Structure formats: structure tokens, C-alpha cells
């Protein structure tokens, strides 16, 4: 779609709803996955995607086509997500110290009553997806965005710098410091690192007991996953990942659960198109 972007953008700004729908659907999944990693829960991520799409619509006339539309959309999303105060973890911030202490005390037997008939392996995978997203909330929002863009989305450092208003070198330096901080925590606590004391399967019972995992309502296990080709469509190769940070790169990317076409039809009838026309 990239060679058609300038034409689609002009059409969208001039009121072509189909062109706008095409643009927004092309970035919907990446917006959802960025929101999920930044906010830590699928529901907060889905709500954020709607807010970000509205911002893209109302700001589209300011896009000067000096970069790919996806890069610009990421910038809009990053600005929103770094400053988002509506999510659960924005209201109740975490720290690596708190999370580490919770891991130290968080093991109980996985009894049949706790598992509620679900396979232990499925619940362990669900917990892994949840825990890794929650762990990211121990970083401040800007550091989290730097880490997510660079290591989980594998975006080129120049592109990441452009998204966050940094030079490529400044971005790489910030990323390097954040990687060391995360790697230190993973090495001590996360069993996926090969050295950490935690184990997803052993922690299932505690997660259920503390209402962090609900066997009757799995948020991650049954989401539709993006295949490698779809993921690669909006990411670029970056420098070699270190082994511990690679834990995060192995996580799946998901299809956005938002019924975007339905949402966009309602949105495009709400007056937002008039805002775009007024700003041209």
C-alpha cells in the first residue's frame, strides 16, 4: 500500500471515507500490539486503539508525508500512550522492586479447585503472556515505549528516534541502558532466562488465588495471532538482540479484537470528518 499512501491520504483528508478506512485498517493491529505492551491489559489496549484512531483522523491533515504513514501513526500512538492516565497500571504504578518481592512470595500448589478444569499448560502460557506485559509496566512510560519499539517490534533505531523525537544515537543509548535494567531483573527472577527463580507453571495457582488469572476468562490464549509475514509488514530489522531481552521478542503479536470496520463506520458518522476538512 505504501506507494499509494500519498493518494490515499489526500483522498482521506478530502473526505473519502473508504480511503480513510483503508489507512486505519492498515495500522490497526500494530496500534493494538503497541497499546497492549504499553498499557498491560487487552481491555485498556482496545480502548486506547479507539482513542488513537480518533487522534489519527483529527490530525491527518497535519501529516506532511515525510515518512511512512505507519511511522507517523506510531508517533501519534506513542505520544498518546506515554501520557495515558486511564489505564489500570497508570492508576497503580509498579516497580521492579515490588514485582520482585511479589515473585518471592508468590507460589501455592496448583490444586484442581484452583485450575477449574483448565489444563495447567494453557494457564501457564496465559500467565506468561500476562506477566511479561505486566513486567513492562515497571518501566516509566517513555522507557517502556523505547524498549517496546526497539526489542519487541524490532523497529530500526532511526525510525524509533523519529517516532520519539530523538536522534538515532540518543535512542540507541537510552535503549542500551533500559535493556541492562530489564535484563538484570529477568536474570534474577524470570525462569525463561534460564537463571531466574520464577516459573510460570508453578506460579499459576498463586495468580488465580490473587485474581490475576481467571481460568474462566483467558485474555490472551484465544486471541488470534498474527503470523510472521503480517508482523514483518510493519517492522524493520534492528541490531542483534541480547539473550535475556530476547524473551520479549518471542511473544506473539495479536490481531486487534476491535471490530474496526464497525467502529469506523460509527466514527466517520460522528463529525470527525468535518474536523479534518476544517483543518485542511
C-alpha positions in Angstrom: 0.0 0.0 0.0 3.0 2.3 0.6 3.2 3.6 -3.0 -0.5 4.5 -2.8 -0.2 6.2 0.5 0.0 9.8 -0.6 -3.0 9.5 -2.8 -5.0 7.7 -0.1 -4.0 10.4 2.4 -5.1 13.2 0.1 -8.4 11.4 -0.5 -9.0 10.8 3.2 -8.3 14.4 4.1 -10.8 15.5 1.4 -13.5 13.3 2.9 -13.1 9.9 1.2 -14.3 7.6 3.9 -13.1 4.5 2.1 -9.6 5.8 1.8 -9.6 6.7 5.5 -10.8 3.2 6.4 -8.0 1.7 4.3 -5.4 3.7 6.0 -6.7 3.0 9.5 -7.2 -0.7 8.9 -3.6 -1.0 7.7 -2.2 0.1 11.1 -4.9 -1.3 13.4 -3.1 -4.4 14.5 0.2 -2.6 15.2 -1.6 0.0 17.2 -3.3 -2.7 19.3 0.0 -4.5 20.0 1.8 -1.3 20.9 -1.0 -0.4 23.2 -1.1 -3.8 24.8 2.6 -3.7 25.6 2.4 -0.1 26.8 -0.7 -0.4 29.0 -0.5 -4.0 30.1 -4.1 -5.3 29.6 -6.2 -6.2 26.5 -9.2 -4.1 27.5 -7.1 -1.0 28.1 -5.4 -1.6 24.8 -8.6 -1.9 22.9 -9.9 1.3 24.4 -6.6 3.0 23.6 -6.8 2.0 19.9 -10.1 3.7 19.6 -8.7 6.9 21.1 -5.6 6.7 18.9 -7.7 6.3 15.8 -9.7 9.4 16.6 -6.4 11.3 17.1 -5.1 10.0 13.7 -8.3 11.1 12.0 -8.3 14.6 13.5 -4.6 15.1 13.0 -4.3 13.5 9.5 -4.3 16.9 7.7 -1.1 17.8 9.6 0.8 14.8 8.1 3.3 16.0 5.6 4.2 12.7 4.1 7.8 13.0 5.0 7.8 9.5 6.4 5.7 6.3 6.0 2.1 6.7 7.3 2.8 3.8 9.7 5.7 5.7 11.3 3.6 8.8 11.7 0.7 6.7 13.2 3.2 5.2 15.6 4.3 8.7 16.6 0.7 9.7 17.3 0.2 6.5 19.2 3.4 6.8 21.2 2.5 10.4 22.3 -0.9 9.2 23.5 0.3 6.1 25.2 3.2 7.7 27.1 0.8 10.3 28.5 -2.2 8.0 29.0 -3.6 8.2 32.6 -6.7 6.0 32.0 -5.1 2.5 32.2 -5.1 0.3 35.3 -1.4 0.5 35.7 -1.3 4.3 35.3 -3.6 4.4 38.3 -1.5 1.8 40.2 2.2 2.0 39.1 4.5 -0.9 39.5 8.2 -1.1 40.2 10.8 -3.9 39.7 11.3 -3.9 43.5 7.6 -4.5 44.2 7.3 -7.1 41.4 10.4 -9.0 42.6 9.1 -9.2 46.1 5.8 -10.4 44.9 7.5 -13.2 42.9 9.5 -14.2 46.1 6.2 -14.8 48.0 4.0 -15.9 45.1 3.9 -19.7 45.0 1.0 -22.0 46.0 0.1 -25.6 44.8 -1.9 -25.8 41.6 -4.9 -27.7 43.0 -7.8 -28.9 40.9 -10.1 -26.4 42.6 -7.9 -23.5 41.5 -7.4 -24.8 38.0 -11.1 -25.1 37.5 -10.8 -27.9 34.9 -8.3 -26.0 32.7 -5.0 -27.6 31.6 -2.1 -26.4 33.6 0.0 -25.8 30.5 -2.6 -23.5 28.9 -2.8 -21.5 32.1 1.0 -21.2 32.3 1.1 -19.9 28.7 -1.7 -17.4 29.6 0.3 -16.3 32.7 3.5 -15.9 30.7 1.7 -13.5 28.2 0.2 -11.6 31.1 3.3 -11.5 33.2 5.6 -10.2 30.5 3.2 -7.4 29.7 2.8 -6.5 33.4 6.5 -6.6 33.9 6.9 -3.9 31.3 4.8 -1.7 33.5 7.7 -1.5 35.9 9.4 0.9 33.4 8.4 4.5 33.2 6.2 5.2 30.1 8.9 6.7 27.9 11.4 3.9 28.7 8.7 1.3 28.1 8.0 2.8 24.7 11.7 2.8 23.8 12.1 -0.8 24.9 8.9 -2.0 23.2 9.6 -0.3 19.9 13.2 -1.5 19.7 13.1 -5.0 21.1 9.5 -6.2 20.7 8.7 -4.6 17.4 12.3 -4.7 16.1 12.0 -1.2 14.6 15.1 0.5 13.2 16.7 2.9 15.6 16.4 5.8 13.2 12.7 5.1 12.9 12.3 4.8 16.7 14.2 8.0 17.2 11.9 9.7 14.7 8.8 8.4 16.5 10.0 9.6 19.9 11.7 12.8 18.8 15.3 11.5 19.5 18.3 11.1 17.3 19.1 7.5 16.4 22.2 7.6 18.6 20.4 9.0 21.6 17.7 6.4 21.1 20.3 3.6 21.0 22.0 4.8 24.2 18.6 5.0 26.0 17.7 1.6 24.8 21.0 0.1 25.9 20.5 1.4 29.5 17.0 0.1 29.6 17.9 -3.3 28.3 20.5 -3.7 31.0 17.9 -2.8 33.7 15.4 -5.2 32.3 17.9 -8.0 31.8 19.1 -7.7 35.4 15.6 -8.3 36.6 14.9 -11.1 34.2 18.2 -12.8 35.1 17.3 -12.8 38.8 13.6 -13.6 38.6 12.3 -14.9 35.3 12.7 -18.6 34.7 12.5 -18.1 31.0 16.0 -16.5 31.2 17.4 -19.8 32.4 18.6 -18.3 35.7 15.6 -16.7 37.3 13.8 -18.2 40.3 10.2 -17.8 38.9 8.4 -20.4 36.9 5.2 -19.7 35.0 3.7 -23.1 35.7 4.5 -23.1 39.4 3.0 -19.6 39.8 -0.4 -20.4 38.2 -2.1 -21.2 41.5 -0.9 -18.0 43.2 -2.0 -16.0 40.2 -5.5 -17.5 40.3 -5.7 -17.1 44.1 -4.9 -13.4 43.8 -7.3 -12.9 40.9 -4.6 -12.1 38.4 -5.5 -15.1 36.3 -9.1 -16.3 35.7 -9.3 -19.8 34.2 -12.9 -19.0 33.0 -11.8 -15.8 31.1 -8.4 -16.2 29.4 -7.5 -12.8 27.8 -4.5 -14.0 25.7 -4.8 -17.7 24.9 -7.6 -17.4 22.5 -6.7 -14.2 20.7 -6.0 -14.6 17.1 -2.2 -14.3 16.5 -0.5 -12.5 13.6 1.7 -14.7 11.5 5.3 -13.8 10.8 4.5 -12.2 7.5 1.9 -9.8 8.9 4.2 -8.8 11.7 7.1 -8.1 9.3 4.9 -5.9 7.2 5.3 -3.0 9.8 8.6 -3.8 11.4 12.2 -3.5 10.3 15.3 -5.4 11.3 17.4 -3.9 14.2 20.7 -4.7 15.8 21.3 -8.1 17.4 19.2 -8.8 20.4 20.8 -9.9 23.7 19.7 -13.3 25.1 17.7 -12.0 28.0 15.8 -9.3 26.1 15.1 -12.0 23.5 12.5 -13.4 25.9 10.2 -10.5 24.9 10.8 -10.9 21.2 9.4 -14.4 21.3 6.0 -13.2 22.4 3.3 -13.4 19.8 1.7 -10.4 18.1 -2.1 -10.4 18.1 -4.9 -9.4 15.8 -6.8 -6.5 17.3 -10.1 -7.7 18.8 -11.6 -4.3 18.0 -14.3 -4.6 15.3 -12.6 -1.8 13.4 -15.0 -1.6 10.5 -18.0 -1.3 12.7 -16.2 1.2 14.9 -15.0 3.3 11.9 -18.5 3.4 10.4 -19.8 4.9 13.6 -16.8 7.1 14.0 -17.0 8.5 10.5 -20.6 9.5 11.0 -19.7 11.3 14.3 -18.5 14.5 12.8 -14.7 13.8 12.9 -14.6 14.1 9.1 -15.8 17.6 9.4 -12.8 18.3 11.8 -10.4 17.0 9.2 -12.0 19.2 6.4 -11.9 22.2 8.7 -8.1 21.8 9.3 -7.1 21.4 5.6 
